[in-house]
């Protein structure tokens, strides 16, 4: 059985969403950051950085949301969630994966770190306007990539759309950023309305919680 360790409303939602899209059975274990469970010896043995998500299956441990959703998608090739390795579509998939994680998401994480994630003494308020502008630039690139298309790669939903959609929900719901491009707004609505995402969120709510004793 695949086990996904994570925390609700974090990057680990991506892993659950991926498993729901692939229709692969899994168990979700919620890591309680408020009790320091992410810093327990048991969890640090799985993820030395104390972050989420972490995927465990037998003796196989995988970290980083981009790697996890791609690997899950590859376990269900009939779903077409990851383009065939060696194809041009697969190269484009990797291109957009790198873009989402390094360009689209990173400014949002910068804002989050300097709002609540970092200890107060390390937060720099003045960096936030720069990060918001960087997100605007990245969103404009995304808009060009989506021009005349419903999805980023090929003609169907893939795991890179999952990552992009989840990142856009961080922007709009957590940071209250208004998406300027109509195509990007329609894309976000299309991707975030998928039933698999709703199932993943429901699983998060009812999961057993891993706490630090």
N, C-alpha and C positions, 0 to 999 in steps of 0.2 A: 504493500500500500504506500502510495506517495503521501508524505507528510509535508505540509507547508507551515512554517513558523512565520508569524507576522503580527501586525497590529492594525486594527481598523483605521480606515481613512489615512493610509500611508501607501508607500509603494507596493506593499504586499498585496493590496487589492488587485494589482496587475496579475500577480501569480494565480490568485483564485479565479479571476476572470478568465485567464488563459486556460486553466483546467476545465472550467465550465464550457468554454467554447470548444475545446477538444473532446469534451465528454469523457474525461479520464477520472476515475474515482480517486478521491484524496481525502485526507484528514487535515483539518486546519487547527492549529494550536496558537492561541493568542498570547503574545508575549507582553506582560504588563510592565511598561516602562516606569510607571509610578512607584512600583515596589523595587525597582532595580533588577528585575528578572533578566533584562538584556545584558546585565553585567555579572550574572551568576556564572560560576565555573562551568556548569553544565551547558549553558547556552554559548559561552565564549569558546567552548570546544568545537562548536558547530560554526560559529561566525566570530572570528577573533576581533572584528570591529564592533561587535555588539549591535549590529544594525539588522534591519529586516528588508526584504524577506530572505528566508533560507529554505531551500528544498532538500528533503532527505528521503532517499529511497534505498532501503537495505544499507549497503556500505557506501553509497554514492551521496555526496553532499555538494550542492550547487548554490552559489550566491550571485547577487547582482540581478536586478529585475529584467534587464534586457536579455541576459543569457538564459534566465529561467523561462521566460515566455517563449523564447525561440526553441529551447529544448523541448518544452511541453508540446509546442506546435508540431515539432518534427516527430513526436511519438504517435501522431495521428495524421499521417500523410494524406489520407483520403479526404481530410477536411480542407486541404489547400491553404492552411493557415500560415505556412512558410513556403515560399517558392522553392523549386527544386534546386539543390546545390549545383553550381556550375552554370546555371542559366543566367541570362542578362537580368531577368527579373530578380533573381537572388542577389545579384550585385547591387541592384537598385534598392532592394530591401535593406541590405547592409548599409548602404549610403544613407537612407532615411533614418535607420536605427541610430547611427552615429550622430546624425544631425539632431534628432529629438533629444537624445541624452546629453549632448555637449552644448547645443545652441539654444534649443527651445526650453528645456527644463532648467538648465543651470542658472539663468537669471532669477527664476522663481525660487530656487533653493537658496540663492544668495539673500533674497529678501527674507525668506523664512529664517535663515540662520541669524540674521541681524535684527529679527523681531522677537524670536522666542527660543530658538534652538541652542544658540550659544549662551554661555554665562554672560550676564549683563556687562561685565567689564570688558568683554571682547566685541561687543556690538558697536557698529559704526552707522549711525543714522544717515549720514551723508552719502553712503554708498547706494541707498535704495533708489533714488532717481536714475542713477546710471543703470542699475539692473533693470528697472522698468523699461528704459529706452532700449536696452539690449533685447529684451523680450519683444518689443514692438518690431525691431529689425528682423528678428527670427520669424515672427508671425507673418511678416511680409514675404519672406522667402517661402514659407509654408503655403501661403496663398498662391504664389506663382506655380508651385508644384502641383497644386490642386486644380488649377485653372482647367475647366472643361472635363474634370474627372470627379468620380465619386470617392475614390480611394487613392492612396499614394502609389501603390504598385499594382500593375495589371488592372483587371476589371472587377476585383473582389476584395473583400475584407481580409486583411492579414494581421499578424501580430504586431506589425509596426503601426498599424492604425490604432490598435489597442493602446500602445504606449503613447502615441500622439494624443488620442482622445483623453486618456487619463491625465496627461499633462495639461491639456486645455481646461479640464475641470478644476484642476488646482488654480489655474489662472482666474477663471471666472467666478468660482464659488468661494474659494479660500481667500483670494487676494482682490476680488471684486474688480478685475480688469475687464473692460468692455472690448470685445473683439471687433475691430474696425471693418474687416473684410466680410462681406455677405457670404461668400463661398466658404470661408473658414467657419463662420457661425453655423451654416447649414451642415457642414461636415461634422462639427462637434455634436450637433443634435442627432445626426444620423448614427454616429458611432456610439454615443452615450445612451441611446435608446435601445440598445441590443439586450434581449432578455438574459443573456449570459451574465451581463454585468449586474443586473438586479439579483440574480441568483447568488452571485458572489457576495454582494453586500449583505444579503440575508444570512449567508453562512457565517460571515464575520460576527454578526450580532449574537448568534447562538453558540459560539465556540467556547470550549473550555479554556480557562485562562492560566497560563504559566506564570507563577508568582515566585518572587525570591523569598525564601523563608526567613 
